[in-house]
Amino acid sequence: MIELKRLNDQAVIINSDLIEFIEATPDTMITLTSGRKIVVKDSVDEVVKKVIEYRRNIHEGLGIKQ
């Protein structure tokens, strides 16, 4: 799960496994596998970094070396 900011600065927690794709339109729009769309303040690069960091932490917790 990753924490992002909605346009109104409200925090939202997203299951990164459900992200289908991310667009800059110019706001960052995240489309989930359910078809739901979420617009956030975080840039596309920031979202990608948070997903990578989250998955890296999971792998480290399981003792998986990358």
C-alpha positions as CSV (number, residue, x, y, z in Angstrom):
1,M,0.0,0.0,0.0
2,I,1.2,3.5,-0.8
3,E,0.1,6.9,0.5
4,L,-0.6,9.6,-2.0
5,K,-2.2,13.1,-1.8
6,R,-5.5,13.9,-3.5
7,L,-5.8,17.4,-5.1
8,N,-7.4,18.7,-1.9
9,D,-4.4,17.5,0.2
10,Q,-6.3,14.6,1.7
11,A,-4.2,11.5,2.1
12,V,-5.3,8.4,0.2
13,I,-3.9,4.9,0.6
14,I,-3.8,2.8,-2.6
15,N,-3.1,-0.9,-3.1
16,S,-0.3,-0.6,-5.6
17,D,-1.0,-4.1,-6.9
18,L,-4.3,-2.8,-8.3
19,I,-2.7,0.0,-10.4
20,E,-3.3,-0.7,-14.1
21,F,-1.7,2.5,-15.4
22,I,-0.8,6.0,-14.5
23,E,-1.2,9.1,-16.7
24,A,-0.1,12.7,-16.5
25,T,-3.2,14.7,-17.8
26,P,-1.6,17.2,-16.5
27,D,-2.7,16.0,-13.1
28,T,-1.6,12.5,-12.2
29,M,-4.5,10.1,-12.9
30,I,-4.2,6.5,-11.6
31,T,-6.5,3.9,-13.1
32,L,-7.1,0.8,-11.0
33,T,-7.8,-2.7,-12.4
34,S,-11.4,-2.1,-11.2
35,G,-11.7,0.8,-13.7
36,R,-11.8,3.3,-10.8
37,K,-9.8,6.5,-11.5
38,I,-8.0,8.5,-8.8
39,V,-6.4,11.9,-9.4
40,V,-3.5,12.8,-7.1
41,K,-1.0,15.6,-6.6
42,D,2.0,13.3,-6.7
43,S,3.8,13.2,-10.0
44,V,3.9,10.0,-12.1
45,D,7.6,9.7,-11.1
46,E,6.8,10.0,-7.4
47,V,4.1,7.4,-7.7
48,V,6.4,5.0,-9.5
49,K,9.1,5.6,-6.8
50,K,6.7,4.9,-4.0
51,V,5.6,1.6,-5.7
52,I,9.2,0.5,-6.2
53,E,10.1,1.4,-2.6
54,Y,7.0,-0.5,-1.3
55,R,7.8,-3.6,-3.3
56,R,11.4,-3.5,-2.3
57,N,10.4,-3.3,1.4
58,I,8.2,-6.4,0.9
59,H,11.0,-8.4,-0.8
60,E,13.5,-7.4,2.0
61,G,11.0,-8.5,4.6
62,L,10.7,-11.9,2.9
63,G,14.4,-12.2,2.6
64,I,14.4,-12.0,-1.2
65,K,17.5,-10.5,-2.6
66,Q,17.3,-8.4,-5.8
